[in-house]
Amino acid sequence: MKNLTGSQIRKMFLDFFKEKGHSVEPSASLVPIEDPSLLWINSGVATLKKYFDGRVIPENPRITNAQKSIRTNDIENVGKTARHQTFFEMLGNFSIGDYFKEEAIEWAWEFLTDNKWIGFEPELLSVTIHPEDDEAYEIWSKKIGVPEERIIRLEGNFWDIGEGPSGPNSEIFYDRGPEYGDDPTDPELYPGGENERFLEVWNLVFSQFNHNPDGTYTPLPKKNIDTGMGLERMASVVQNVPTNFDTDLFMPIIRATEEISGVKYGSDKEKDVAFKVIADHIRTVAFAVGDGALPSNEGRGYVLRRLLRRAVRYAKQININRPFMYELVAVVGEVMHDFYPQVKEKEDFIQKVIKNEEERFHETLHEGLTILSSVIKKEKEKGSDTIPGADVFRLYDTYGFPVELTEEYALEDGMKIDHDGFEEEMEQQRERARAARQDVDSMQVQGSVLGNLKVESQFIGYGNLKTNAKVAAIIKDGELVEEAASGEEIQFILDATPFYAESGGQIADRGVLQADGVSVKIKDVQKAPNGQNLHKAVVEAGTLKTGQTVTAIVDQENRVKITKNHTATHLLHQALKDVLGTHVNQAGSLVEPDRLRFDFSHFGQVKPEELEQVEQIVNEKIWRNMDVDITLKPIAEAKAMGAMALFGEKYGDVVRVVKVGGYSLELCGGCHVPNTSVIGLFKIVSEGGIGAGTRRIEAVTGEAAYLLLNEQVGLLKEAADKLKTSPKDILTRIEGLSAEIKQLQRENESLAAKLGNIEAGNLVSKVKEIDGVNVLSAKVQAADMNNLRNMADDLKQKLGSAVILLGSVHEGKVNLISAVTKDLNEKGYHAGKLIKEVATRCGGGGGGRPDMAQAGGKDPEKLDSALQFVEEWVKSI
């Protein structure tokens, strides 16, 4: 066996399968594209679903990849076990209806045992198979020569995640030797058992069945291969180290953490957990932020926040009490840069995001301690010596408090925690996560007429909006038909089409097909699995037949509006980078005739002046009459030119480069204007946040922009008329009116204060003496709580010693204020406790200090009886 780095293993794996005729699929973004079922890309196959379920037919049915992945379902185990991670790389080879078990098994064995590749000793490898998979047994036994005692049949060897492809699987195990376990009485000491000796290094899934909605299984039309090899786990075997964290993929991060902490890794098992948690979590967060995710309180942003906070908590165990995780980003980038350059390329931005989040958490820790103190106080007041499990979980889940930390603080106050209640809350959370995974992981069922449709079709719509073409295929109700009559809804493919299929945010063209006596209205155009433009339409007259020659006509006015908006989107993208920073990246777009929508990654608000600057830049580029040049280039040459590859798009070897003057350069398959002057005008309609770290701009161009501005000018004129001024003087008029309103408010407040003083003077005569205490409880006229508070202050001064409660009704709601002078506070009279009792009787709640408190209520009709309760309350003290 060779001593290989993690990078060498990855490269060797991909090179091996390239030699076996596989295409290398680039590692996709961790943030799923066009797959709302997934929070993160969590496996090598997750990005290939479209091929396995038949929505898209790959150019090459043999695919291999190294896919960065995130899984957080077992986050509590990260750092405590040898192999649990939240971020990992999955190496895989895949066959979409091409080769099957024999080749998959033979190639796996060759890669693992041939000295040209990994070079494991064959006698150290064992395999598991499904008990009923005799085909796999025959291949392992007869073809490969694995002895019968090293082929273990396990009932669990069946890959199934709900509806869609499923089938038996075969796992390959490496024997790490007796130092990792040699007790013959251990019932788990076998390949597939719970032990550290026999380590699974590769899982081969033989997808040969469809799991149908009714729970039955039927053979797939095409059998598939889906394999997975964890890079970190393989590296631990090849490098002969006890855990994944001791490999060269993690150790540079751990060494850098040693430098920061002054603590040595390997000297204390408890402290080693902290090193491992930090190393794993910084890899996850750095890669996720680099792919456009940002910390937040929801979805994937919440996952990142939780990971960062978990790492910061563990850092305290190795004497790190300041923001530091951001310093490790450079180390992650250095370790991974040969295959994943983006962490290094976006290092400054990733560091900024992580540092900001760390600083926030150090503040949040203080908040958590405040919450814990209040919980302890509340439970003690109830006479309880236990902190409820729900509160322990809330501190853990919201504030990042480990249970152990909560328990330590509780013990200091003579309290304990409800471990069982906490575990119930944790189990409910796990159940929610399991249910979510079960809902989202399944794939669609294979098999449709479109998947097998190999007719040729060419898109010629960049330069032609009208052409003669032949009808190559007609599909009705999922079946190929020879013809379709008037009134029928159909799909069809032309041998050549000018209609653009929805892609890259640009919506599909509309238009018609015409022939003698035939008229077909085009409603939508999408990509078919084999790449043809698939038209959805309704036959409005005549009968459309396969092989018929028709005239295809795109709605020209509609297309021109779309191209204006699409080119404006490119200008907007670059302008946002210029104004907000190079970290801005497209996170989605929609290009329609009447508007454009552009989603982009950015943390924080976009200031109004920044938005104005963006809008001005785009319009300047429009007015500069810049030519839009479109060329075809090899992908490497296009990227070398600096062309932006859009978020989540997949590109071929030759790409379409759209250059707008010397300003914008992007890879794009969409339709554009020939010169920016055609756009005419660009106007932003709205801007705002739509999720964690993602913002959205909606804008209009050309005629739509003119109509919007015209409408706004009309509103301005209407407002000026109502203010009896001209549009140019409207601001001066508003400022004058604002000053008048402020003056009237001041006069109103002054009059209210005078009336309050008069009423307070009248109230003095209503004071009663209860058990030697002056008590005043009265319903008064007060405009607001501030007015009420001033009256109470005035009465405290006039009476010197008193318990006061005033109530008023304003706009159907009750306002209450209570006041107790200092001498009576010392005797146990508490304004906050009094007002809580009174407010409850008015259908409300509130509280406050011993000397002054306020509250509200919803039942004005109960105010009088609530005020009468004050005398009773004073007697009870």
Sequence and secondary structure as in RCSB ss.txt:
>XXXX:A:sequence
MKNLTGSQIRKMFLDFFKEKGHSVEPSASLVPIEDPSLLWINSGVATLKKYFDGRVIPENPRITNAQKSIRTNDI
ENVGKTARHQTFFEMLGNFSIGDYFKEEAIEWAWEFLTDNKWIGFEPELLSVTIHPEDDEAYEIWSKKIGVPEER
IIRLEGNFWDIGEGPSGPNSEIFYDRGPEYGDDPTDPELYPGGENERFLEVWNLVFSQFNHNPDGTYTPLPKKNI
DTGMGLERMASVVQNVPTNFDTDLFMPIIRATEEISGVKYGSDKEKDVAFKVIADHIRTVAFAVGDGALPSNEGR
GYVLRRLLRRAVRYAKQININRPFMYELVAVVGEVMHDFYPQVKEKEDFIQKVIKNEEERFHETLHEGLTILSSV
IKKEKEKGSDTIPGADVFRLYDTYGFPVELTEEYALEDGMKIDHDGFEEEMEQQRERARAARQDVDSMQVQGSVL
GNLKVESQFIGYGNLKTNAKVAAIIKDGELVEEAASGEEIQFILDATPFYAESGGQIADRGVLQADGVSVKIKDV
QKAPNGQNLHKAVVEAGTLKTGQTVTAIVDQENRVKITKNHTATHLLHQALKDVLGTHVNQAGSLVEPDRLRFDF
SHFGQVKPEELEQVEQIVNEKIWRNMDVDITLKPIAEAKAMGAMALFGEKYGDVVRVVKVGGYSLELCGGCHVPN
TSVIGLFKIVSEGGIGAGTRRIEAVTGEAAYLLLNEQVGLLKEAADKLKTSPKDILTRIEGLSAEIKQLQRENES
LAAKLGNIEAGNLVSKVKEIDGVNVLSAKVQAADMNNLRNMADDLKQKLGSAVILLGSVHEGKVNLISAVTKDLN
EKGYHAGKLIKEVATRCGGGGGGRPDMAQAGGKDPEKLDSALQFVEEWVKSI
>XXXX:A:secstr
     HHHHHHHHHHHHHHTT EEE    SS SS TT SS  SSSGGGHHHHTTSS  SSSEEEEEEEEE  TTG
GGTTTSSS  SEEEEEEEEEESS  HHHHHHHHHHHHH TTTT   GGGEEEEE TT HHHHHIIIIII   GGG
EEE TT EE  SSEEEEEEEEEEEE  GGG   TT TT STTSS SSEEEEEEEEEEEEEE TTS EEEEEEEEE
EEEEEHHHHHHHHTT SSGGGSTTTHHHHHHHHHHH   TTS HHHHHHHHHHHHHHHHHHHHHHTT    SSHH
HHHHHHHHHHHHHHHGGGT  S  GGGGHHHHHHHHTTT THHHHTHHHHHHHHHHHHHHHHHHHHHHHHHHHHH
HHHHHHTT  EE HHHHHHHHHHH   HHHHHHHHHHTT EE HHHHHHHHHHHHHHHHHHHHHHS       TG
GG     EE TTT SEEEEEEEEEEETTEEESEEETT EEEEEESEE    SBTTB    EEEEETTEEEEEEEE
EE TTS EEEEEEEEESEEETT EEEEEE HHHHHHHHHHHHHHHHHHHHHHHHH TT  EEEEEE SS EEEEE
E SS   HHHHHHHHHHHHHHHHTT BEEEEEEEHHHHHHTT B  TT    SEEEEEEETTTEEEE  S   SB
GGGG  EEEEEEEEEETTEEEEEEEEHHHHHHHHHHHHHHHHHHHHHTTS GGGHHHHHHHHHHHHHHHHHHHHH
HHHHHHHHHHHHHGGG EEETTEEEEEEE   SSHHHHHHHHHHHHHHHSS EEEEEEEETTEEEEEEEE HHHH
TTT  HHHHHHHHHHTTT EEEE SSEEEEEES GGGHHHHHHHHHHHHHH 
